[in-house]
Amino acid sequence: MTQEQQCYAAALRILGYRFNSELELRRKLQRKKFEKAIIDQTIARLRDEKWLDDERFAGAFVRTRSRKRIGAKRIALELRAAGVDDDVAARAVAENVDPEQERAQIRAIVTRRAASLETPQGRNKLASYLLKQGYDAALIADVVGELKMKN
């Protein structure tokens, strides 16, 4: 098997496991010690054959991360870290994150940890956790205020 065939086969194995952005796949192939020219050729071939598509990757990534209760802001940062273009990342988040679902996710987390709302330190710790998960600060404040009023 030639180097090109080996690189292509390795790329298909990697993509068979999960979608990858072009940059992620490039990095993985570089770690396998393939030459840059061969990697470029393989990436171009995969793009032509529709095996590699950053827009499709971004959409799938956003849906998966959103189901795991990760907020839109963190998802967008993770996409950028994966090498996805800012415009593609923003579009994928806008198309695949439901603001009402995010509100419901925050509400569920806050409800589970309702006891922590009783002290300022507990509220700060919970808000810090939610911010780290990538939820919008205004949305967090809105949901926390809404639930405090009910109690």
N, C-alpha and C positions, 0 to 999 in steps of 0.2 A: 504494500500500500504506500502511495506517495505521501509526502508531507501535507499536501493540499487535501487529500482524502482523509488523512488522519485528523487534521484540524476540523474539517467539515463534520466528520463522525463525532468528534468530541463536542462540537457545538450543538449538534442535534441531541446528544445525550443530555447535555446541560439544559437545553430548551425542553426536552421531554420531561424533566423533573418539574420545572415551573417556568412561566414567562420570565424573561430577563430584558432589561433595557439594553440598548446597543452598548452603552458604556460598561455595564455590568458584565456582559458577555465578552467584550474586548478584554477586560481585566482578567477574567477567568482563563481565557485562552492564553494571555500573556504569562500567567502563573504556570501554565503547562509548557512554557518555553517555546511556543511557536513564534516564528519570525513575523515581524510587523507586516510585511508585504503579503504573507500568506493569510494572516488574520484579516487584513483589509479585503482581500479577495473573497474570503469566506463570508465576511459580514455582508459584502455587496451581493453575493449569491443568495444568502439567506433573506436579505431584504427583497430581492427580485422574486424569490419563491414564496414570499409572504410568511416566512417563519419568524421574521423579526420585524416588529412594528412598535415603535415607542408609544404611539397613541393607544393601541390595543393593550399594551402592557400597562400603561397608566390607568386606563379604565378598570382593568381587572384588579390592579393593585389598590385603587381607591375603594372599590367594592369590598374587597377582602379586609382591608384595614378598618373600614367603617363598621363592618360587622363585629369587629373585635373591640368596639367602643373606643376607637381612636378618633380624635377630632380632626376637622378639616385642615386646620393650620399645621398640625404635626404631619399629617399625610402629605401636604404640599412640600414641607421641608424634606421629608423622606424621599419623595419623588425627585426633588432637585439633587439630593445626595446620590441618587441612583443614576444621575446624568440625564434626566428628562428635561427638555427645554421648559423654561418658565411658562410660556404660553400654553404649551401642551398640558403641563401640570395643572395650571389654573383652569383650563377648559375641562379636564377630566374631573377635577374636584367639583366644579360647578354642575356638571352633568350627572354626577354619581353620588353626591352627598345631599341628602334630604334634610333641610333645616329642622323640620318637625321631628324627624328621627333623632337628630342630635339633641334636641330639647328633651325628648323622651328618654334618651340614654342618660343625660345629666340628671333628670328627675329621678330615674331609677337608682342611680348611684347615691344621690343626696338622700333619698328616702331610706335606703339601706343603712346609711350612716347618719341618720337623723339625730342620734344622741350627740354627735360631735357639733351640732349646730347650737348647742346650749351655751358654749363658752366662746369668747372671741378667738382664743387660740385654736379651738377645734374648727371654727369656721375658716380661719386663715389656712389651716393645714389642709382642709378639704378643698378650698379654692385653689391652693397651690397644686394639689394633686390633679385637679381638673384642668388647670392651665397647662401642666406638664403633659397631660394627655392630648393637648391641642385644641381644646374647646375655647371659644371666644369669651373674653372676660365679661362683656356686657350680657351675654346669654347666661353665663354662670350666675352673675348677680341677679338677673331677672328670675331665674328658676329658684335660687335660694330665697330671695325675697318673697316669691309666690308661696313657697312651702312654709316659710316662717309665719306668714299671715294666716295660713290654715290652722296652725297649731295654737 
